């Protein structure tokens, strides 16, 4: 079986090398990330707070990834929050995003979560169409503002 025939594998990110391999694809979703070192440092800090990365890879190449965490609040109870979900531009419409969402749904069920929740930009119509197709519904609108650094007394 040649490498192009090897089916992509769903796998959690557990090693520093796997994490580094995620940077190019994560940068497609998060172009503000300036370096692989910044990415690794931020993800490791988030992992200390329960962040997980799940990937679909073929021959060490990350084709799709999902970053998520388990949370609980008074609105949803216990839920799985999807921070990041992206597929390489060349692999879009290949089913990898749906495969990742199915795996996250299973993880949420196994953890006793009441919901799977994610945010997407209001202008991201392609992602919205994908989420609707996958059975996710728009149930709220998120508001936010940047916090400017203040001068402490």
Phi, psi and omega per residue, in radians:
X1 nan 2.182 3.120
X2 -1.341 2.887 -3.106
X3 -1.081 -0.537 3.122
X4 -1.282 -0.287 3.111
X5 -1.617 -0.244 3.136
X6 -1.185 2.165 -3.125
X7 -1.183 2.507 3.105
X8 -1.071 2.552 -3.091
X9 -1.968 2.397 3.040
X10 -1.473 2.190 -3.116
X11 -2.642 2.506 3.046
X12 -1.310 2.655 3.079
X13 -1.532 2.061 -3.109
X14 -2.212 -0.365 -3.105
X15 -1.885 2.738 3.062
X16 -1.020 -0.618 3.132
X17 -1.152 -0.700 3.090
X18 -1.127 -0.704 3.125
X19 -1.104 -0.785 3.115
X20 -1.068 -0.622 -3.138
X21 -1.178 -0.337 3.138
X22 -1.407 -0.344 -3.023
X23 -0.983 -0.860 -3.099
X24 -1.009 -0.711 -3.140
X25 -1.277 -0.705 3.124
X26 -1.077 -0.558 3.139
X27 -1.170 -0.446 3.040
X28 -1.095 -0.727 -3.134
X29 -1.422 -0.649 -3.060
X30 -2.137 1.261 -3.052
X31 -1.113 -0.248 3.119
X32 -1.260 -0.249 3.100
X33 -1.169 2.147 -2.987
X34 -1.546 -0.419 -3.093
X35 -2.738 2.797 3.080
X36 -1.093 -0.686 3.124
X37 -1.065 -0.765 3.097
X38 -1.063 -0.792 3.132
X39 -1.016 -0.893 -3.109
X40 -1.060 -0.779 3.137
X41 -1.066 -0.784 -3.123
X42 -1.166 -0.738 3.137
X43 -1.149 -0.741 3.130
X44 -1.081 -0.667 3.083
X45 -1.133 -0.742 3.112
X46 -1.164 -0.626 3.126
X47 -1.084 -0.565 3.078
X48 -1.118 -0.379 3.132
X49 -1.796 0.227 3.033
X50 1.746 0.176 3.112
X51 -1.290 2.448 3.102
X52 -2.223 2.610 3.023
X53 -2.108 2.314 3.083
X54 -2.131 2.348 -3.080
X55 -2.211 2.814 2.896
X56 -2.050 2.079 -3.047
X57 -2.214 2.674 2.948
X58 -2.383 2.154 3.124
X59 0.879 0.877 3.101
X60 1.244 -0.055 3.105
X61 -1.595 2.228 3.114
X62 -1.436 2.023 -3.114
X63 -1.639 -0.502 -3.137
X64 -2.761 2.666 3.105
X65 -2.612 2.745 3.066
X66 -2.422 2.239 3.029
X67 -1.854 2.334 -3.064
X68 -2.648 2.930 3.081
X69 -2.654 2.730 3.048
X70 -1.641 2.347 -3.132
X71 -2.392 2.994 3.048
X72 -2.554 2.392 3.038
X73 -2.589 3.101 -3.107
X74 -1.345 -0.330 3.131
X75 -1.296 -0.902 -3.026
X76 -1.856 -0.313 -2.901
X77 1.409 -2.488 3.116
X78 -1.410 2.318 -3.125
X79 -2.568 2.813 3.040
X80 -1.783 2.145 3.122
X81 -1.819 2.200 3.107
X82 -1.604 1.908 3.109
X83 -1.346 -0.733 -2.974
X84 -2.450 2.376 3.054
X85 -2.627 2.047 -3.077
X86 -2.669 2.550 3.051
X87 -2.135 2.574 3.099
X88 -1.011 2.545 3.136
X89 -0.950 -0.612 -3.123
X90 -1.248 -0.379 -3.070
X91 -1.847 0.095 3.130
X92 -1.076 2.583 -3.095
X93 1.188 0.338 3.117
X94 -1.678 -0.077 -3.139
X95 1.671 -0.054 -3.090
X96 -1.200 -0.683 3.095
X97 -1.081 -0.760 3.106
X98 -1.123 -0.674 3.110
X99 -1.113 -0.733 3.103
X100 -1.145 -0.776 3.118
X101 -1.073 -0.668 3.104
X102 -1.119 -0.724 3.110
X103 -1.140 -0.690 3.107
X104 -1.178 -0.649 3.088
X105 -1.077 -0.752 3.099
X106 -1.100 -0.760 3.114
X107 -1.069 -0.710 3.121
X108 -1.123 -0.762 3.104
X109 -1.064 -0.814 -3.114
X110 -1.112 -0.504 -3.135
X111 -1.545 0.002 3.128
X112 1.324 0.480 -3.135
X113 -1.357 2.611 3.090
X114 -1.535 -0.416 -3.048
X115 -2.623 2.788 2.897
X116 -2.007 2.249 -3.016
X117 -2.269 2.465 2.998
X118 -2.608 2.854 3.071
X119 -2.028 2.616 2.981
X120 -2.532 2.701 -3.116
X121 -1.121 2.545 3.120
X122 -1.055 -0.494 -3.102
X123 -1.570 -0.011 -3.076
X124 -1.597 1.272 -3.055
X125 -1.099 -0.638 -3.131
X126 -1.128 -0.746 3.102
X127 -1.148 -0.733 3.133
X128 -1.047 -0.760 3.123
X129 -1.085 -0.730 3.091
X130 -1.068 -0.814 -3.110
X131 -1.112 -0.734 3.080
X132 -1.044 -0.787 3.139
X133 -1.059 -0.556 -3.132
X134 -1.523 0.105 3.053
X135 1.602 0.111 3.068
X136 -1.500 2.466 -3.138
X137 -2.056 2.586 3.066
X138 -1.375 2.033 -3.065
X139 -2.068 -0.100 3.135
X140 -2.816 3.010 3.042
X141 -2.165 2.284 -3.120
X142 -1.657 2.387 3.052
X143 -1.986 2.630 3.109
X144 -2.863 2.912 3.022
X145 -2.634 2.659 3.115
X146 -1.280 2.477 3.086
X147 -1.707 2.047 -3.141
X148 -1.358 2.441 3.098
X149 -1.061 2.331 -3.116
X150 -1.820 2.933 3.069
X151 -1.633 2.132 3.138
X152 -1.513 2.645 -3.131
X153 -1.344 nan nan
